[in-house]
Amino acid sequence: MNIHISFGKTSCAALLLILLLQNFMSAQEIAPHGNRAWRKKGIHNGNLLRTMFFNWGEVARWPDQPSVEWPKGSGNSYVDGVTVLVGAEVIDANGDTIHITEAGYREMMQISPDGVEYGWQPVPGYANPDQDSPAMSDKPETWPETWPDKESDWNGVWNGYFGKKTAADQESFFVFDDALDKRFDYQPSPNIDPERGGLGMQVQTRGLQWSHVLAEDVIFWIYDVTNVAETDYTRVNFGMYIDSGVGGTDDSLDDNGFYDTKIDIAYSWDNDFTGDTGYTGTPGYVGYAFLESPGNPFDGRDNDEDGIVDERRDDGIDNNGNWKPYTDLDGNGRWDEGEPVNDDVGKDGIGPLERGYRGPDEGEADGEPTPGEPHFDATDLEESDQIGLTSVDLVVAGLSGDVTFETVGSEDLWRRMSAGNFDTEPHFNTNSGLIYASGAFPVPAWHTERFSMALVVGEDLDDLIRNKNTIQLIFNANYNFSRPPDKPTLKVVPGDKKVTLYWDRKAESSIDPFLADSLGNPRFDFEGYRIYRATDPDFLENRLITDAYGNPVFRIPIAKFDLVDGINGPHPIGVNGAQFDMGTDSGLQHAWVDTTVENGQKYYYAVVSYDQGDVAIGLAPSECPSVIETDVAGNIRTDINTAIVVPNAPAAGYQPPEVRNNGAVHVSGPGT
């Protein structure tokens, strides 16, 4: 921000005003610093892939579990650790050209005299300080009272990728930076923020999971990197370090690793296809799919060959022209209730028919793109002149490996991440790891670039590639993918050799923004309920329906209830040969009694809502997530649509409830 003030004669008042303005500008340009005291661990478990993650950018952590456990509940782990890498070329205080690379990892980090790692630390304010977990979309108790990057009208709502809603069925959000890295004789903001160390890089991070059967083996990670320093960097590399661990905690030394630039994926597998003690089945393949690189909007070139030169996400321009204003059906020149708003939903990202809508907001249905709306600036992945993946370096991971994040390794990391450094031979039978990166590109002060990737698992290499192809479809749709209906709220009542379940109707009014009706509005696509019962909290014993390749894809319910609408039997769209059972037009119920239970046995129940899919676009049906969590202390947390119950015989002298004097009268409605 530049402010020029002219005075005929300089007065004390004028000088005071100038100083106040300078202080105001400095305050506006000083970003908060990371703080180790805000470190938190979370669990992503929104589909079949479950893993711990940390709000300083680390994913998985050997030997703790779950470290990329798949399938959820099996105990089979696949990754020992992951960290984000950002490196830049700088001139230090001695006039020397050096390269600083930031990381945040469990080992190989240099520690300050105060016991703080020189690297990534979480930025305060983006989670509830009284909770141990980073902010999760499905756990409102983990949200802060106010979001540091939002106005007060966001209080009490999710700070989502697409506004005040979740883009996925489960989403995490946190921010970290490198302000506490004082290893080098270098200051990124000596005039404005002299206490800041590192490079002055702040990273907003989102993890996204969908429960849909086509996306149930993947977590997406989106990193928005902002230079919050006063220095304009001309050469920056952005990448990842991955330490694989296929086969379990005690089987990390016999992995193989390679990559495929045709489909942009690096992957690992177990050399002898045998896991450690207690491992279930044959270890599969784990991969990191490269989806999006930073862009270079300053070189006058079409780096991604999309026909657009130097497109960017912060210029206030719909670079690729794919933003859609509201549809003026009656031609009166304004939006009227009932007309599709399309992308013209306002800065909060929510349209009139979507869940969480609180009324019109700034920019809604005004015919002009507004920051925060879909397919415009930050929410449009195509508005970036991506330079692509420029290096892949296969490494030996761990303390005995050939990589370190300490000062002595900073130049080595820069070399490994530099453009053109591609290993040509796979790694075999070792503690396999890899570094891949994109660069070098310029990052001026207060400029933001994005890097996104996906952690994906498959039964074998073919299954991994099929999953990668699905990932690419979701990414190409700008992370817009089919959502299942809302979760119903379940209550259970144990009895003598029976369990009674009852649930609400909330799911039946759900809409899917991914699908549209004939007018272009989001479509109501609820179809029915399925009830699962198991003796394990992850319902693995229900996952018995396999596809044409022998991979489990669907669970068998103990009961199901669906709309009487002619949508029944196997859905026409299959998943590798397996088809979802849409029901029998039985009609909906909101209570059910399970009389096939044994007293004293612990049972886990889930009531999930499912949708209709879409034959026209080849989309199979999806059902809402069903999550039961167990922490390291053995404490169990159920979701609103899951429950744990132990049926038992009544205690001696117990008198069951009864209705006296015909006290209950059915007045109206479908209640039973």
C-alpha positions in Angstrom: 0.0 0.0 0.0 1.4 3.4 -1.0 0.1 6.6 0.5 1.4 10.0 -0.7 0.5 13.1 1.4 1.5 16.7 0.4 1.5 19.6 2.7 2.3 23.2 1.9 4.2 23.6 5.1 5.2 20.7 7.3 3.5 21.0 10.7 3.7 18.9 13.9 0.2 17.7 13.2 1.2 16.7 9.7 4.3 14.8 10.9 2.2 13.1 13.6 -0.3 12.1 10.9 2.5 10.7 8.8 3.9 8.7 11.7 0.4 7.3 12.5 -0.1 6.3 8.9 3.3 4.6 8.9 2.5 2.7 12.1 -0.8 1.7 10.6 0.8 0.4 7.4 3.4 -1.5 9.4 0.7 -3.0 11.6 -1.1 -4.1 8.5 2.0 -5.7 7.1 3.1 -7.7 10.2 1.6 -11.2 10.1 1.3 -13.2 13.4 4.3 -15.4 14.3 4.1 -19.2 14.7 4.1 -20.4 18.3 5.1 -23.9 19.4 2.7 -23.8 22.3 -0.1 -24.1 19.7 1.0 -27.5 18.4 -1.9 -29.9 17.9 -2.5 -33.3 16.5 -5.5 -34.3 14.5 -6.9 -37.4 12.9 -8.3 -37.6 9.4 -10.8 -40.5 9.2 -13.4 -39.3 6.7 -13.1 -42.4 4.6 -11.1 -45.7 4.5 -7.8 -43.9 4.9 -7.1 -42.8 8.5 -4.0 -40.9 9.6 -2.7 -38.6 12.2 -1.5 -35.1 11.1 -0.1 -32.1 12.8 -0.8 -28.4 12.5 2.8 -27.6 11.5 2.5 -29.5 8.3 3.6 -33.0 9.3 1.5 -36.0 8.2 2.0 -39.4 9.9 4.7 -40.0 12.5 6.7 -43.2 13.0 6.2 -45.3 15.2 2.9 -43.8 16.4 -0.4 -44.9 14.9 -2.4 -44.4 12.9 0.2 -43.4 10.3 -1.6 -43.6 7.0 -3.7 -46.6 8.1 -5.6 -48.4 5.3 -8.2 -49.7 5.4 -9.4 -47.9 8.5 -9.5 -50.3 11.4 -7.0 -52.8 10.0 -4.0 -51.5 11.8 -2.0 -51.6 8.6 0.2 -48.6 8.2 1.9 -47.2 5.0 3.9 -44.0 5.8 6.4 -43.1 8.4 6.2 -39.3 7.9 5.7 -36.4 5.5 6.7 -32.7 5.7 6.3 -29.6 3.5 9.5 -28.1 2.1 9.9 -24.4 1.0 13.3 -23.2 0.0 14.5 -19.8 -1.3 17.7 -18.2 -2.5 18.6 -15.2 -0.3 21.5 -12.8 0.5 22.5 -12.9 4.1 23.8 -10.1 6.3 27.4 -10.9 5.1 26.5 -10.5 1.5 26.7 -14.2 0.7 24.2 -16.0 -1.4 22.7 -18.9 0.6 19.7 -21.2 0.4 17.3 -21.7 3.3 14.8 -24.6 3.2 12.1 -24.9 5.8 10.7 -28.1 7.1 8.8 -29.5 10.1 9.6 -33.1 11.0 10.0 -35.5 13.9 13.8 -35.9 13.4 16.8 -34.4 11.7 15.7 -30.9 12.8 18.1 -28.4 14.5 16.8 -27.3 17.9 17.2 -23.8 19.4 18.7 -23.3 22.9 15.1 -22.8 24.1 14.2 -26.3 22.9 12.2 -25.1 19.8 12.6 -26.7 16.4 14.0 -24.3 13.8 11.3 -24.8 11.2 7.5 -24.8 10.8 5.4 -23.9 13.8 1.6 -23.4 14.0 0.2 -19.8 13.8 -2.2 -19.2 16.8 -5.9 -18.5 16.5 -7.0 -21.1 14.0 -8.3 -23.7 16.5 -10.0 -23.8 19.9 -7.1 -23.4 22.4 -8.9 -25.7 24.8 -9.0 -28.6 22.3 -6.1 -31.0 21.4 -7.1 -31.2 17.7 -6.7 -28.7 14.8 -9.9 -27.3 13.4 -12.0 -30.1 11.7 -15.1 -29.4 9.7 -17.1 -32.2 11.4 -16.1 -31.1 14.9 -17.4 -27.6 15.7 -15.9 -27.9 19.2 -12.4 -27.6 17.6 -13.2 -24.2 15.9 -12.0 -20.9 17.3 -14.5 -18.4 18.5 -13.3 -16.1 15.7 -11.2 -16.9 12.6 -8.1 -14.6 12.4 -8.5 -14.3 8.6 -12.2 -13.6 8.5 -14.7 -11.0 9.7 -17.1 -11.5 12.6 -19.9 -12.8 10.4 -17.9 -16.0 10.1 -18.0 -16.7 13.8 -19.6 -20.1 14.5 -19.3 -21.3 10.8 -16.7 -23.3 9.0 -13.8 -21.6 7.4 -14.0 -23.6 4.2 -12.2 -23.8 0.9 -15.5 -22.7 -0.8 -16.6 -20.4 2.0 -19.0 -21.1 4.9 -19.3 -24.7 4.0 -17.2 -27.9 3.5 -16.0 -28.8 0.1 -15.6 -32.4 1.3 -17.2 -34.7 3.8 -14.3 -34.0 6.2 -12.0 -31.0 6.0 -9.2 -29.8 8.2 -7.7 -26.2 8.3 -4.6 -24.8 9.9 -1.8 -22.3 9.3 1.9 -22.5 10.1 5.0 -20.4 9.4 8.8 -20.3 9.9 9.1 -17.1 12.1 11.0 -18.9 14.8 13.8 -20.2 12.5 16.9 -18.2 13.7 19.5 -20.5 12.2 20.9 -18.1 9.7 22.3 -14.6 9.7 19.3 -13.4 7.7 16.2 -11.4 8.4 13.3 -11.5 5.9 11.7 -8.3 7.3 14.4 -6.2 8.9 12.5 -2.9 8.8 8.8 -3.9 9.4 9.2 -7.1 11.5 12.8 -7.5 12.7 11.9 -10.3 15.1 10.7 -12.6 12.3 13.1 -15.4 11.3 13.1 -17.9 8.5 12.0 -16.8 5.0 8.7 -15.2 6.1 6.6 -17.9 4.6 3.1 -18.6 5.9 1.3 -21.7 4.8 -2.5 -22.1 4.9 -3.3 -25.8 4.8 -6.4 -27.9 4.1 -6.9 -31.6 4.2 -10.0 -32.9 2.4 -11.7 -36.4 2.4 -14.7 -37.7 0.6 -16.6 -40.8 1.7 -17.8 -41.6 -1.8 -16.7 -45.1 -2.9 -14.7 -43.6 -5.8 -12.7 -41.4 -3.5 -12.6 -43.4 -0.3 -8.8 -44.2 -0.5 -7.4 -40.7 -0.6 -6.7 -37.5 1.3 -6.2 -34.3 -0.6 -3.8 -31.6 0.8 -3.9 -28.0 -0.4 -1.1 -25.6 0.6 -1.4 -21.8 0.0 2.0 -20.3 0.6 2.2 -16.6 1.2 5.3 -14.5 1.5 4.5 -12.3 4.5 7.9 -10.7 4.6 9.1 -7.5 3.0 11.6 -9.3 0.8 10.7 -10.1 -2.9 12.1 -13.6 -3.6 13.2 -14.3 -7.2 14.0 -18.1 -6.7 11.7 -20.3 -4.6 11.3 -24.1 -4.6 8.3 -25.8 -3.1 8.1 -29.5 -2.4 7.5 -32.5 -0.2 9.6 -35.0 1.7 8.0 -38.4 2.1 9.3 -41.3 4.2 7.4 -44.4 3.2 6.7 -47.3 5.6 4.8 -49.9 3.7 4.3 -53.1 5.8 4.0 -51.6 9.2 6.0 -49.9 12.0 8.7 -52.6 12.1 8.9 -53.2 8.4 10.1 -49.9 7.0 13.6 -51.1 5.8 12.5 -53.2 2.8 10.5 -50.7 0.7 10.7 -50.0 -3.0 10.1 -46.5 -4.5 9.6 -45.0 -8.0 7.5 -42.4 -9.8 5.6 -42.0 -13.1 5.7 -38.5 -14.7 3.0 -39.4 -17.2 0.4 -39.5 -14.4 2.4 -37.4 -11.9 2.6 -39.8 -9.0 5.4 -41.1 -6.8 4.8 -44.4 -5.1 6.2 -47.1 -2.8 5.5 -50.8 -2.2 6.9 -53.5 0.1 9.8 -55.5 -1.5 8.6 -58.9 -0.3 4.9 -58.0 0.0 5.0 -59.1 3.7 4.2 -56.9 6.6 5.4 -57.0 10.2 3.8 -59.0 13.0 0.1 -58.5 13.1 -0.2 -57.1 9.6 -3.4 -58.1 8.0 -3.2 -59.4 4.4 -0.7 -58.4 1.7 0.6 -54.8 1.8 -0.6 -52.6 -1.0 0.8 -49.5 -2.7 0.9 -46.0 -1.4 1.4 -43.0 -3.6 1.7 -39.2 -3.5 -0.1 -37.8 -6.5 1.1 -34.4 -7.7 -1.9 -32.3 -8.7 -1.0 -28.6 -8.7 2.3 -26.6 -8.8 2.8 -23.0 -8.1 2.6 -20.6 -11.0 4.9 -18.0 -12.5 2.7 -15.0 -13.5 5.6 -12.7 -14.0 7.6 -14.1 -16.9 5.3 -13.3 -19.9 5.0 -17.0 -20.8 2.2 -19.6 -21.0 3.9 -22.1 -18.7 1.0 -24.5 -18.4 0.2 -24.3 -22.1 -3.5 -23.5 -21.5 -3.7 -20.6 -23.9 -3.5 -18.0 -21.1 -0.3 -16.0 -20.3 0.5 -15.1 -16.7 -2.9 -15.9 -15.2 -3.0 -15.5 -11.4 -5.4 -16.0 -8.5 -5.2 -12.5 -6.9 -5.7 -10.1 -9.8 -9.5 -9.7 -9.5 -9.9 -11.0 -13.1 -11.8 -14.1 -14.3 -8.8 -15.1 -16.3 -10.3 -18.2 -18.0 -13.9 -16.9 -18.2 -15.5 -19.8 -16.5 -17.3 -17.9 -13.7 -21.1 -18.0 -14.3 -23.4 -15.2 -13.1 -27.0 -15.8 -12.0 -29.5 -16.9 -14.7 -32.1 -14.2 -15.4 -35.0 -16.5 -16.5 -37.6 -13.7 -16.9 -35.2 -11.2 -18.5 -36.0 -8.4 -16.1 -32.4 -7.6 -15.5 -32.2 -8.7 -11.9 -32.1 -11.8 -9.8 -35.5 -13.1 -8.5 -36.1 -15.8 -6.0 -36.1 -19.2 -7.6 -33.7 -18.2 -10.4 -30.4 -20.1 -10.3 -27.5 -18.1 -8.8 -24.9 -20.4 -10.3 -21.4 -19.1 -9.2 -22.9 -15.7 -8.2 -23.3 -16.8 -4.5 -21.5 -13.9 -2.8 -18.2 -13.9 -0.8 -19.4 -16.4 1.8 -19.6 -19.1 -1.0 -23.1 -20.3 -0.1 -26.2 -20.0 -2.3 -29.8 -19.8 -1.3 -30.5 -23.6 -1.5 -27.3 -24.8 0.1 -26.9 -26.1 3.7 -25.8 -23.3 6.1 -27.3 -20.5 4.1 -28.0 -17.4 6.3 -29.3 -15.0 3.8 -27.8 -12.9 1.0 -24.3 -11.4 1.5 -21.9 -9.1 -0.3 -21.7 -9.9 -4.1 -24.6 -12.3 -4.1 -26.6 -12.3 -7.4 -25.0 -9.0 -8.6 -23.8 -10.3 -11.9 -20.1 -9.7 -11.1 -17.5 -12.1 -9.7 -16.6 -11.6 -6.0 -13.6 -13.0 -4.2 -14.9 -16.1 -2.4 -17.3 -17.2 -5.1 -16.5 -20.4 -7.1 -14.4 -20.4 -10.2 -12.9 -17.0 -9.4 -9.4 -16.1 -8.2 -8.5 -18.2 -5.1 -11.2 -20.8 -5.7 -10.3 -21.5 -9.4 -7.3 -23.8 -9.7 -7.0 -23.0 -13.4 -6.2 -19.3 -12.7 -2.6 -20.1 -12.2 0.3 -20.3 -14.7 1.6 -23.6 -13.3 5.2 -24.5 -14.0 4.7 -28.2 -13.1 6.8 -30.8 -11.3 10.5 -30.0 -12.0 12.4 -32.5 -9.8 12.1 -36.0 -8.1 14.9 -37.2 -5.9 14.7 -40.8 -4.5 16.4 -40.9 -1.1 17.3 -43.2 1.8 15.1 -41.9 4.7 15.5 -41.8 8.4 18.4 -40.8 10.7 20.8 -43.2 8.9 19.7 -41.9 5.5 21.1 -39.2 3.2 18.8 -36.3 4.1 18.8 -33.8 6.9 16.8 -30.6 7.6 19.5 -29.0 9.8 21.6 -26.0 8.7 24.3 -28.3 7.3 21.7 -29.9 5.0 20.0 -26.7 3.7 22.2 -26.4 0.6 21.8 -30.1 -0.1 18.0 -29.8 0.1 18.1 -26.9 -2.3 20.2 -29.0 -4.7 17.8 -32.0 -4.5 14.8 -29.7 -5.1 16.3 -27.8 -8.0 14.8 -28.1 -11.5 16.0 -31.0 -13.6 17.1 -33.2 -10.7 15.2 -36.4 -11.7 16.4 -39.8 -10.5 16.1 -42.4 -13.3 16.3 -45.7 -11.4 13.9 -47.0 -8.7 14.9 -47.7 -5.1 14.8 -51.3 -4.0 14.7 -53.0 -0.6 15.6 -50.0 1.5 14.2 -47.3 3.9 12.8 -45.6 0.8 11.9 -41.9 0.7 11.6 -39.2 -1.9 11.7 -35.5 -2.3 9.8 -33.9 -5.2 9.5 -30.2 -5.9 8.5 -27.4 -8.3 10.6 -24.4 -9.0 12.2 -22.1 -9.1 9.6 -19.3 -9.3 9.4 -15.7 -8.0 7.3 -14.9 -4.9 7.1 -11.2 -4.2 6.1 -9.8 -0.8 2.5 -10.7 0.1 2.1 -12.9 -2.9 0.4 -16.3 -2.6 1.1 -19.5 -4.6 -0.5 -22.9 -4.2 0.8 -26.4 -4.2 -1.6 -29.4 -3.9 -1.2 -33.1 -3.8 -3.0 -36.2 -2.7 -2.1 -39.1 -0.5 -3.6 -42.3 -2.0 -3.5 -46.0 -1.4 -4.4 -49.0 -3.5 -4.4 -52.8 -3.3 -1.8 -53.0 -6.1 -0.3 -50.7 -8.7 -3.3 -51.0 -11.0 -5.7 -50.1 -8.2 -3.4 -47.2 -7.3 -3.5 -45.9 -10.8 -7.3 -46.3 -11.0 -7.6 -44.3 -7.8 -5.2 -41.6 -9.2 -7.5 -41.2 -12.2 -10.4 -40.5 -9.9 -8.3 -38.1 -8.0 -7.6 -36.2 -11.2 -11.3 -35.9 -12.0 -12.0 -34.4 -8.6 -9.1 -32.0 -9.0 -10.1 -31.1 -12.6 -13.6 -30.2 -11.2 -11.9 -27.7 -8.8 -12.3 -30.0 -5.8 -16.1 -30.0 -6.5 -17.3 -33.6 -6.1 -20.6 -35.3 -5.2 -21.6 -35.0 -1.6 -23.8 -37.6 0.2 -26.9 -36.4 2.2 -26.5 -35.0 5.7 -26.0 -37.4 8.5 -29.1 -38.4 10.5 -29.0 -38.1 14.3 -29.2 -41.5 15.8 -30.5 -42.6 19.3 -30.4 -46.2 20.6 -32.1 -47.9 23.4 -30.8 -51.3 24.6 -33.2 -53.9 25.8 -33.4 -57.6 26.6 -32.0 -59.3 23.5 -33.0 -56.3 21.4 -31.8 -52.8 20.5 -34.1 -50.1 19.3 -32.8 -47.4 16.9 -34.5 -44.2 15.9 -33.3 -41.2 13.9 -34.4 -37.9 12.6 -35.4 -36.7 9.1 -32.6 -34.1 8.6 -31.0 -36.0 5.7 -34.1 -36.0 3.6 -33.9 -32.3 2.8 -30.2 -32.5 1.7 -29.1 -31.1 -1.6 -26.0 -31.8 -3.6 -24.3 -28.7 -5.1 -22.4 -30.9 -7.5 -25.6 -32.0 -9.2 -28.2 -29.6 -10.8 -31.9 -29.8 -11.6 -33.4 -28.8 -14.9 -33.1 -25.1 -13.9 -29.5 -25.3 -12.8 -30.2 -25.2 -9.1 -28.6 -27.7 -6.7 -30.6 -31.0 -6.7 -32.3 -32.8 -3.8 -31.0 -36.3 -4.2 -31.7 -38.2 -1.0 -32.8 -41.8 -1.5 -32.8 -43.8 1.7 -31.2 -45.1 4.8 -28.9 -48.1 5.4 -28.2 -49.6 8.9 -24.9 -51.2 9.7 -24.2 -53.3 12.7 -20.8 -54.7 13.6 -18.7 -55.9 16.5 -15.7 -53.7 15.4 -15.9 -49.9 15.5 -14.8 -49.5 11.8 -17.5 -51.9 10.4 -14.8 -53.8 8.5 -16.8 -57.0 8.9 -19.6 -55.5 6.8 -17.3 -54.7 3.8 -17.9 -57.9 1.9 -19.0 -56.8 -1.6 -16.0 -56.9 -4.0 -15.5 -55.5 -7.4 -14.3 -57.3 -10.6 -10.7 -57.1 -9.3 -11.6 -58.7 -5.9 -11.2 -55.4 -4.0 -13.8 -54.7 -1.3 -16.0 -51.7 -2.2 -19.4 -51.9 -0.5 -20.8 -52.9 2.9 -23.7 -55.2 3.5 -26.4 -53.5 5.7 -28.5 -55.3 8.2 -31.5 -53.2 7.2 -32.4 -50.6 4.6 -35.3 -48.2 3.9 -35.7 -46.2 0.7 -38.2 -43.9 -1.0 -41.1 -45.2 -3.0 -39.9 -43.6 -6.2 -39.1 -46.4 -8.7 -35.4 -46.2 -7.9 -34.6 -49.6 -6.7 -32.3 -52.6 -7.3 -28.7 -52.4 -8.5 -27.7 -48.9 -9.6 -27.0 -48.8 -13.3 -23.6 -47.2 -12.7 -21.1 -49.7 -11.2 -17.7 -49.3 -9.5 -15.3 -51.6 -11.3 -18.2 -54.1 -11.8 -19.8 -53.7 -8.3 -23.2 -52.1 -8.1 -24.8 -50.3 -5.2 -28.2 -51.7 -4.0 -30.7 -48.9 -4.1 -33.4 -50.7 -2.1 -36.8 -52.2 -2.8 -39.1 -49.1 -2.7 -39.9 -50.2 0.9 -40.8 -46.7 2.1 -38.9 -44.7 4.7 -38.8 -45.6 8.4 -37.2 -43.6 11.3 -37.2 -46.4 13.9 -36.1 -50.1 13.7 -35.7 -52.8 16.3 -32.8 -55.3 16.0 -33.9 -58.6 17.6 -31.0 -60.6 16.5 -28.5 -59.5 19.2 -27.1 -61.4 22.2 -27.1 -59.9 25.7 -23.7 -58.8 27.0 -22.2 -58.3 23.5 -21.0 -54.9 22.5 -22.4 -53.7 19.2 -21.6 -50.8 17.0 -24.4 -49.2 14.9 -24.5 -46.7 12.1 -27.4 -45.3 10.3 -26.2 -43.7 7.0 -28.2 -41.8 4.4 -27.5 -42.4 0.8 -28.2 -40.6 -2.4 -29.4 -41.4 -6.0 -26.2 -41.0 -7.9 -26.5 -39.7 -11.4 -26.9 -42.0 -14.4 -26.6 -39.2 -16.9 -23.0 -38.3 -15.8 -22.0 -41.8 -14.8 -21.9 -41.2 -11.0 -22.5 -44.0 -8.6 -24.4 -43.4 -5.4 -22.7 -42.3 -2.2 -23.5 -42.7 1.5 -22.7 -40.3 4.4 -19.7 -41.2 6.6 -20.0 -43.2 9.8 -17.2 -42.6 12.2 -16.4 -44.1 15.6 -13.1 -42.9 17.1 -10.9 -44.5 19.8 -8.0 -42.4 21.2 -4.8 -43.7 22.7 -6.3 -43.8 26.2 -9.2 -46.0 24.9 -11.8 -43.3 25.1 -14.5 -43.8 22.4 -16.2 -40.9 20.5 -19.2 -41.6 18.3 -20.6 -39.3 15.6 -24.2 -38.2 15.5 -25.2 -41.1 13.3 -23.2 -43.9 15.1 -23.7 -45.5 18.5 -22.4 -48.2 20.8 -24.7 -50.4 22.9 -24.7 -53.5 25.0 -28.2 -55.2 25.3 -28.9 -56.8 28.6 -31.7 -58.4 30.6 -33.6 -56.1 32.9 -32.4 -55.7 36.5 -34.4 -57.5 39.3 -37.4 -55.6 40.3 -37.4 -53.4 37.1 -40.8 -52.2 36.0 -41.0 -51.3 32.3 -42.7 -48.0 31.3 -46.4 -48.1 30.4 -49.1 -45.8 28.9 -51.9 -45.2 31.3 -55.4 -43.9 30.7 -54.8 -43.8 26.9 -52.3 -40.9 27.6 -50.7 -41.0 24.2 -53.0 -39.8 21.3 -51.8 -39.7 17.7 -52.9 -36.2 16.6 -51.3 -35.9 13.2 -48.3 -36.6 11.1 -46.4 -39.8 10.2 -45.2 -40.6 13.7 -45.5 -44.2 15.1 
